[in-house]
Amino acid sequence: MVPSLRIAIKNRLGDMESLRERLYVLNKLDEKRMMTQWATEAAQQRRKLWHDKHLKRMRFVPRQLVLKYNGRNEIKLGKFKVRWLGPYRVQEVAVNGAMKLWTLNGREVAGSINGSKLKLYHEQRRSTNPESSRRNT
């Protein structure tokens, strides 16, 4: 055989081997990608289960006093600004969790409010004894 022909055949075999190696690497890459995707989905599912387990569901009933979240000015609000408006009285609770609110003056608040934007209002207890508000020193 002519030496130049041997080199050409050797180069072709080398090309075939490198092609096989490339295909092998690409298949391994696909496997790694799929394994990573499955691991990510499993981690997200675990995180969701933990979150749902520790989520506190608020159940509001009519005539209950609530505060409404003021998210309209969220960017402009400073550290010590009031983020909750109210109190309001729950007038009606829909099946989907939306609430109809009324002010304490008896006026209806326009639109329905999502229950996730509300929190229970606790009235402050005021003591009639002025001495009880002072600290014991």
N, C-alpha and C positions, 0 to 999 in steps of 0.2 A: 504494500500500500504506500501511496505517496505521502510524505510527511505533512504536506499542507492539508490533505484530505483527513488525516488523523486529527489534526487540530480542529478542523471544522466540525467533525463528528463529536469530539470532546466538548467543544463549545455548545453544541446543541444539547448534549446531555446535561451540561451545566445549567443551561437555560431551563430545561424541563425540571431539574431538581429545584432551582430557585423558584419556578412557578409553583411547584408543589408546596414548597416551604411557605410561600406567600399565601396560598390558599389555606394552609394549615393555620397560619397566624391569624388570618381573617376570620376563620371559623372559631378559633379560640377567643378572639375579640368579641364576636357575637355572643358566645357563651358567657363571657364575663359581663357584658352589657345586660344580658337577660338576668343573670344572677343578681347584679346590682339593682336592677329594676324590681325584682321580687323582694329583695331585702328592704328596699325603700318603702314598698307598699306594705310590707309586714310591720315596719317601724311606724308608719303613719297610722295603721290600724291599731297598734298597741297604744299609741299616743291618743287617738280618738276615744278608745275604750276608757283610758284613765281619765280623760277630760270629762266624758259623759258621766262617769261614776262620781266624780267630785263636783259636778255642776249642781248648784242650788236652784231649784225651780221655784219661782215665786208664784203663788196662787193668790190672786186678788179677788175680793168679793165686793158686790155693790155696797155703797155707803162707807167704804174704807178710805182713810186719808192716805194720799201718796204724794211723792215729790216727782217732778218730771225733769229729765235730764235736758240741760240747755246746751245742745251740741252745735247750735247755729254759729256761735262765736268762738268755737273751739281754738282756732288759730290765734285769735286776738286775746284770749284770756291769759291772765298772768297767773302766777303761782298761788296767790291768795284770793282770787276772784271766785264768786259764787257760781257753781256749775249746776245747781239744782234749783228749780223754780217750784213755788207752791206754798202751801199745800193745796191739793185739789181733792175733790171727792169723786170716787169711782161711781159712775151712774149705771153703766152697763158693761158687761164682759161678753165679748163675742167668742165663738168656738175656736177661732184661729189665734186667740190671745190678744186681739186688739181691744182697746178700752175707749169708752166715751167718758170724758171727764167734765166735771162742773167745778166752777170756782166756789168758794165758801159763801159768796154773795148770791149764788143761785143762777149764775150765767153759764151757758154751755161753752166749752172750749171747742173751737172749730176743728173738725176732722177727728179721726180716730188715732190713738196713740198705741204704738207697739208696747206690749207689756215688758219687753226687755229694756225699755227706756224709762221705766218707773222703779221706784223703790218705796218701801213702806215709810210712812211719816210717823215719828214718835214724838208725841207732845212732851214738852219740858215740864217737869213737875216743879212747881214753885212753892217754896216753903213759906209759911206764914210767920215763922219764927225767925227774926233777923239774926239772932245769935247762931243759928245752925249753918248759916252760909259762911261764917268766919272759920278759919282754921284754928285748931287748938294749938296754942303756943306756950 
